[in-house]
Amino acid sequence: MDLDALNAAFALPNVLRFVEGQGGLTLIEVDNGLARATLTAHGAQVLSYRPAEARDDLLFVSERAYFAPDQEIKGGVPICWPWFGRDPDDPERIIHGFARLRDWSVPACEMRPDGAIWVRFGLADDESTRALRPHYFNLWVEVTVGATLSVSLTTRNAGDEPFTITQGLHAYFKIGDPAQTHVLGLDGCRYLDKAADAPPDAAGVQSGSLGLEAEVNRIYESVPQCLTIEDKALSRRIRIESHNSHTCVVWNPWIVGSRSMPDLDDEDYRRFVCVETVNAASEVIRVAPRQEVRIGAEYRLESL
Ligand SMILES: O=P(O)(O)OC[C@H]1O[C@H](O)[C@H](O)[C@@H](O)[C@@H]1O
């Protein structure tokens, strides 16, 4: 990407600049008084967000994450599209779709009246995407870095045939200690249990808050709009407000899972939990010709 051109168009002295990061990836560094954040055009991914008064980052990024043009980055808020989980057309394909492997363009970037920085990333179909899915599309990821962090993903069907997608904002939240972390707001929600030792069609109903004591890999259905991660070790709450999503994936790979993933440290299961705003499982989204659909989430940190 042409960093000089991006900086000439959008840089704001001491507030926003484009730099080259590890693996040659394009990074956007933001420090606007409300928060500090790092975004990358690779996958249109937020890598880091820390509000001005916060001690710790909202997000986790693995120290073993790959930073390379054709790899996904383990951490931050990966964008999963046009399939979430396994591709129903071909389960051998990369999990969670191709959007997070691509370099997105940065067509717009501005400071809002309240001082927040808004960035728009764009991606459109090309020969290689049409080889995987024969769809004509425009995608936008919009990120707002302010007193809260907002991420949204808009899909526009640019063709004449309807298509279906599943998708997700696969947020990796930093935690201080799994034993002192709970996910609140899922009480009474049905879930599909995808943990490695669960039988193929295992399901359950959440009772009370969800603690982290073993592998968790659950797809919760009909979830409320607002969920909370309470983290006593970091003395904070993370509020997650989702839009156009009624499904939430909670994932912590625990010890065996962390050890099995080359881009995670063996101990990383102690350092994050994923609480993902998704359209997945039975929540498949149909996009009619010329129609736009949007999924989004706003993340807010509060002290305990
Ligand atoms: O592809 P990754 O970023 O490693 O994420 C991988 C994980 O994502 C989701 O949370 C799924 O529910 C898990 O089954 C999967 O293992």
The ligand as an ORCA input file, in Angstrom:
! r2SCAN-3c Opt
* xyz 0 1
  O      -9.406    -18.985     13.525
  P      -9.146    -18.532     14.913
  O      -9.011    -17.050     15.070
  O      -8.013    -19.298     15.507
  O     -10.404    -18.888     15.774
  C     -10.712    -20.209     15.983
  C     -11.953    -20.425     16.828
  O     -12.960    -19.531     16.449
  C     -14.269    -19.692     16.986
  O     -14.408    -19.122     18.202
  C     -14.744    -21.104     16.942
  O     -15.916    -21.285     17.719
  C     -13.691    -22.080     17.363
  O     -14.148    -23.376     17.051
  C     -12.404    -21.838     16.639
  O     -11.413    -22.759     17.051
*
